[in-house]
Amino acid sequence: MGIELLQKLLSPLEPIYAGLSKAERLFFEKLDFLTFQTRAKVISIGNLSSGGTGKTPFLLEMLTWPCFPARKVVLTRGYKSSYERSFFILYGKEPHIGNITDEALLVNLHFPGIPVLMGKNRFHSARMAEKLFSPEIIFLDDGFQYRRLRKDFEIVLWDSNDDPENVRLIPAGRFREPLSRLSHSDLLVLTKCDEVSSDRTKFLMSFFNQNFPQLTTIKACTKVSGMLDCTNLSVLTPVPEQKYFAFCAIATPDSFIRILESVGGKIQGKRFFPDHYNFTTEDLISILTEAENLLAVPVCTEKDFVKIPRDIAKKMQLQALLIRTEVADFPYDLLKKKLGTLAY
C-alpha cells in the first residue's frame, strides 16, 4: 500500500487526534495547580514531530555550553526501556544495568557527572531531582508535549527536510501537534540545514518568520566529529571510499546514510530497524555476516552503539559515526532574559 493512499485512509482520524491533544493541553492550562513549578529553571527541548529532528545531539551540544551553572540534571522519558513506567537514575561512569534507553546512555557516556533521571512521569523525576541533587538548571528532553512541569525556556526543533506546508498529524503523518503550536515556544531551531539547499533554508527561515514573527528562528547543522573505532574506542578520521554496511535504529535513517556518503563512504548494504530498537545477538551476527560478505565495515550511529555490548562491538570491528550539532547565532540574550543570572 502506497504512503499517499495510507495517509488518505487515515486522514479522518487526524481531527480526533488533534482534538484529544488540544483537550489535554487546555485541561492543564485551566487547572494549572496540577503543574509543578520547580525551584530550578527548566529548559525544554522538543519537537512537533514524533522524532528524528536531532534532539539528542542538540541536547548534548547545549550541555557543553559554559553559560549554564554546574548543577544541572536531565529528565528523559526512557522511551521503550524497563524504566519508562517507573523511575531510574543514571549517574556515574559505566558499566550500567541493561535495557536503558539510548538517549539516556548517550548523555551519560558524554557527561557521566550529570544525573539523568528516567521515567515517563517527569513531574516525579523533577521532584526527585530537586530533593537529591538541588539543580539550578533542569533540561527536559522531549518536553514540548509534557504538561505537568512549568517551563522557563521552550525550544522546538524542526527537521529542515520536513515541509511546513504539508504537516500531517498522527496517524496520517508523524506530527503530534499542529503547526500553530509553535506560537507557544520561545525558540525554533532548523536542524540538518546541511542536508538541504541554501534556497530551501531561506524558504524555511522566511516561512517561519512570516507566520510566527514573535518566534526567534535559528539554523543548525550536523557536523561529523569522526568515526569511533569500537575495538579500542579511538576516534578515526573518515576514510574516503571506505566500504560500509550501515545499520541503525533511529527515526530518520536516511539522514544517517546521507552523512556517511557526505564524508566519502560507499554504502554496500544497509539494514534499518524501528526507532529505539534493542538489537539482539542474532541481529548483530546477521549484520556482521552480511558486512563480511560485502567486504564492508559495519557502521552504526553513536546512539545505536551505546546499546551494543562492548565485547560484541569489538568482535564485529564495529565503527560508529560521531556527530555534533553546530548552532548558528544562538540568541543568548533571549536565554538570559528568560533564565536571569543563571545564563550568561
N, C-alpha and C positions, 0 to 999 in steps of 0.2 A: 504494500500500500504506500503510495507517494505521500510525502510530507504535506503537500498542499491539500490533498484530499483528507488526510487525517485531521489537519487543522480545521477544515471546513466542517467535519463531522463533530469536532469537539467545541467549536465556537459557541454553540448555545449555552455551554457551561461557564463561559467566561464571566457573564454578568452575575452568576451565582457566586462564583469565587470572589469577584470584586466586591459584591455586597457583604459577604461574610467578613472580608478583610476590613472594609470600612466600618462595619458594626463593631468589630473588636477594637479598632482604633478609637472610635467615638466613646465606647464604654469606658476605656481608661482615661480619656480626656475629661469626661464628665465626673468620673469617680477618681479624681486624681489622688485621693488619700490612699489608693491602692498601690501607688508607685512609691519607690524608695528613693529618698534624697540622701546620697552618701556624703560623708564629710569630704572625701576626696573628689577631685574634679574627674568627670567621666568623658572620655573621648571615644565616640562610636565610629567604627569603620565598617561600612556595609555596602549594600547594593540593592538595586531594584530587581535584578535577575536572580535566578536560583543558583548562581555560581559562575565561575570562570572569568571574573573580572581582574584577577590578580590581587585579591585581597591580602593573602598571606605575605607575598613579597613586599607589598606596601606597608603592612604592619611591621615586618622585620626592619624595613628601612627607617620607619619612624622611631623604632626602639633604639636606633644608633644615634639619634639626634641629641646633641648636648643641651638643647634648650629645655629639656624636661628634668625634673628632680630625680634623685637616685631611687627614692622609694616609689616603685611602680609595680603593678601587677597586671596580668592579662586574664580576662574572663572569656572562656570559649565554651561552646555548647557541647563539644565532644561528640560530634555527629557520628553515628553508627559505631560508637565504642561501647564498651561494657558500662561506662560511667555516664552516658547521656542522660539516663533517668535516675541517676544517683548523684554522687559527688566524689571528686578526687582532686588532690593537689599534686601537681608535677613540679618538683623543685630539686635542684642539685644536679650533679653530673650522672651520666649513665653508669651502670645499666638500670633499666626500669622494668616494671612488670609489663606483661603483654596486653594487647588489644587496647592501645591508647590511640586516639585519633591522630592523623598525620599532621594537622596544623599545630596541635599541642607539642608533638615530638619535635617538629621543626623549630618552633620558638625555643624550646628547651635546649636543643642542640646548639643554637647560636647564643642563647642567653640563659645559661643554667642558673644564674643568680637572680632571675626574675621569676617569681612564683606564677604558675599557670593554673588557674582554678577551673576545673572542668565540670560541666553539668548543665542540663537544659534550663534549670531554674537559676538564672543569673541573679535574681533577687537574693536567693540564699547564698550564692557564691560571693556576692558583693558584701553581704553582712559578715560572712566568714573572713573575707579578705581584710575588712576593717578591724575585726577582732584579733586576727592573728598577725597581720603584717603592718597595720597602720599606714597604708599607702597614701601618697599625695596625688598620684595620678592612677586612674583605672582605665585601661584600654579594653573596650568592649568589642570583641570580634564578632562580625556578622550581626551588628546590633540595630540596624535600621528598622527592622520589624519587631524588635523587642520593646514591649510597652511598660514593663514594670520597674524600669530604672529611669530616673531623670538624667538627661544627658546635657552636658555643657557645650560640647562641640560635635556636630554631626557631619561626618564625611561620607559621601556616597561615591562609589567608583563606577565608571561606565566604560565598558569594553568598546574601543573605537571601531571594532568590526561590526558592532550592532547598529541597526538603523533606527533612530529615534522616531521616525515617521511610520514605523511598522511594528509597534510594540504589541505583542500578543500575550495575554495573561494565561497563567496555568488554568486548565490543562492544555489549551490550544497552543501555547507558547511556553517560554521559560521565564516570564516575568511574574514576580509576586505581587507587584503593585503597579498602578498606572503611572504614567509619566508626570502627572500633576503633583505627585507626592514629593517631587524634587523641591518644591517650594518650602518644604518643612526642613530642609537641610541647610547647612552653613557653607559647605564646600563641595563642589563636584570635580572629580579628578578623571580626566580622559586617559585611560590606561592603554598600553600597547600601541601608542602612536607610531612607533617604529614599524608596525606591521601594515600600515595604511599609507596612502599617498599624502603629500602635503595639501593637495586640494581637498581631500577627504577631511583632514584635520581642520582646515579652515572652515569647511562647511559645518562641522560639528561645533566649533567654537562660536560661529555666527548663529547657528540654530539655538543653542542654549543661552547665549547672551540676549538674543531677541525674545525668546519665550520665557526666560527666567532672569530678567535683568537684575533682580536683587541678589542673585546667586553668584558667588565667585567661582569661576571655572578656570582650571589649570590643566596642563598637559604632563603626562608621564610616559617614559619609555622603558622598555625592558633591555637591560644590558647583560651580556654574558660575562661572568666572572672567571670562567674556566671549566674544566672537566675534572670531577673528583674521581681519582683512581681508588676504587674501593678495596683494592688489595692491600694498600698501605696508607690510605687516607691522605694521599698527597694531591695537590692541585696541579693539573696539567694544562698547558696551552692547547686549545683545539687544533687538531692536525687537519689541514685541508685535504680533501679527497678521502678522508677516513671512512671506511665502510661501517655502517651501524645497523643493528637490529634494534629498533626503537619500540619500547612498550611503556605504558603509563596508565594510571587510573585517576585522571583529572577531568574536570568538566569540559575543558576545551583542548582536546588532544592535538587538533590541527595547529594550534599556536606552538606547541612543543616541537612539532615537525618543522614548522617554518623557521624557528630559531635555530634548530640543528642545521638546516640547509643554509641558513644565513652565514654560518661560520665554516661553510665548505663541506659539511658532512654529506655523505652519499647514503641515502636510506635504501637498504637492500630488502628490508622487510619490516613489518610493524604489527603490533597487537595492542588493541585498546580495551580497557576494562571499565566498568562503571566507576563513577567518581567515588573516592574514599574506599575502594575495594581493597580487601586484605588478601594478598597473594598467598596461595597455598604452595606447599613444597612441590606438588605436581605441576602447578602453573610455572614455577621457576625452572624446573627441569625441562619442561617443554620449550620454554623460551630459550634456554641455553642450547638445546638440541637444534632448534631452528637457526639460531645465530651461528653455531659451528658449521652447519650445513651450507650456510651462505658465506662462510669465511668473514663474518662480521662481528664487531664488538657489541655485546648487549649494552644498551644505554637506556636510562630512565630519568625522570626528574628527581630533584633532591627530595621533593615531597613524597615520592614513591620509595626512595632509598631508605628513609628513616623507618619504614615499616618492614624492611627485609633484614633478617638476622645477619649479623656481620660475617659469621663463618660461611654462610651460603653466598653472600655477595662476593666474598673473597674467592671462593671456588669458581664462581661464574666469571671472575675477572671483569666484574661489572664496572661501568662508568656512570656517573650521574652528572647531568647538566646543571651547572651552578649559575644562577641568575640573580640580579638585583634590580630594583626599581629606581630609576633616576628621575627625580621630580624637578620640573622647571618652575621657577618663580613661585615657590610656596608662600602664601600670604601670612607671614609670621606676625604682622601687625594685627590681623584678624584673630589669629590664635591667641595673642596676648590680650586682646580686648575681651575675649571670651573666658580665658583662664586666669587673667590678672597676673600677679607677680610670679605664678608658677611656670610661666613660659617667657623666655627672653629672646 
